[in-house]
Amino acid sequence: MMGPEKEALAAEFALGLLDADQAARCEALLGSDPDFAARVEAWQRHMIEIDMTVSPEPPTEALWRGIEARIASPAAVRAPAHAPAQVGTRQGWFASLWGHLPAWRAMGLAAGAASLALAIALTVQNRSIARTPVLVAVMMSDQNRPLALVNAFRDGRAELVPLQALNAPEGKSLQVWTLWDRSRGPVSVGLLEAMRNIDLRVAGLPATSPDQLFEVTLEPAGGSPTGRPTGPILMKGNASRTDVGT
């Protein structure tokens, strides 16, 4: 998972907003992904008041007695002597509210819940944007059959998504190339024995641009020995902007 996706999932898990299957997945991640566990702990720590996954802790008798005494005591709701409360006026209402601990607690919880809802909404929105490609290359065969897609994302990532099953013959490999500058020549960004979803190795390369070429060639096992395509081209396509990325 990318950072925004992991952050949103941690927030939703900490708040108990996931279904049973998603929650079980998160429980497994807690034991296998220290970064995810730290994110969940941070959300639980910052939003402990409305964390639905934390076991309730009953207040002590001493705490209850203190709260009840403060609420019941005339001093808790009486304005200072030099500024007497005016019953039925705005000043009198505020003076009473100032001494009413549960009211302030409710306000704090409401404000915290609103802030959390906004944070989760923004995180989920960012996650949705991060998952939406801004450029797509439809890779076609010589018979004009779509065999795979290359999705390029706003953050620079690119992925290969097969549309048809294709296995390399024994002793051969499928190699993915991209070409954005003819003077530079094609650059290998992936090597596999059968078509499957993979993240292409585009780190350090210029960001994918419109009309950039992607192709898959059939090469010797382990990839081209020259660093350039040597085998037949099985599919190719040029990147085009999506409506979202326009």
Phi, psi and omega in degrees: 000145173282167184305309181299321180294318180293322180296316179295318180295320179296318180296315182294324179291317181298330181268358179071033184263002184264156174283178187298318181294316179295320179296321178296321177298318180293322177301319178292322179295328180302325182272343185246346184232096182301325180295317178296317179300321179293322179294318178298315180298321179296317178296318179296322181290318184282333184238040186300331184295329184239020177286113185280351183264351181277137179294134181296140177245112181294142178293152178286161178300322180297320179295315179299317180298321179295317179295313181297321180295320181293320180291319184283335185290130177302329182294333183288334183246358181270136178288159177304154185299326184282352178220076185300141178292144178252102182300134180087354179255168179298320179298319179294322179294317179294323180296320178291319182295324181302327181266004184259094185301315181301325180296315179295322178297318179297319178298317180297317179296319180296317179295319179296318180296319179296317179296318181294318179300319178294317180297316180294319180298317180294320180294316179296322178296316178298321178297320179295318178297317182296332182275350185266119179292147176259341177223142179224133173248121176269114184268120187250151174277177176296337179269015180060036174259129177290122183250336182195164174239149166244119177257127176248135188250164183301328183275007177099348180289158173215145181225152175257129180236109181288145174252341179225147176289138178205121179248141176285141175298162179303134181082008181232163176224154172265127182238133181261133182233157171224150182222116177242347183214114184296332177290332177278323182089170181293147181237133179287132179233006179185148179217128183206161181267338178212149182296130177200168177294124174218153169277126181284149183275081182250003178299132181089349177268159175301151179301142179302137183234161178303142180074003177294135185274138170233141178209159176238128178241160176265120186234168174300157180306132181092352176107170182301133180284349183255349186082005177227156179300133178239339184261181180294148177278121181272330181196155177200161179190157179253143182289138176230150179289143172273167177299322182294322184278353183289000000 
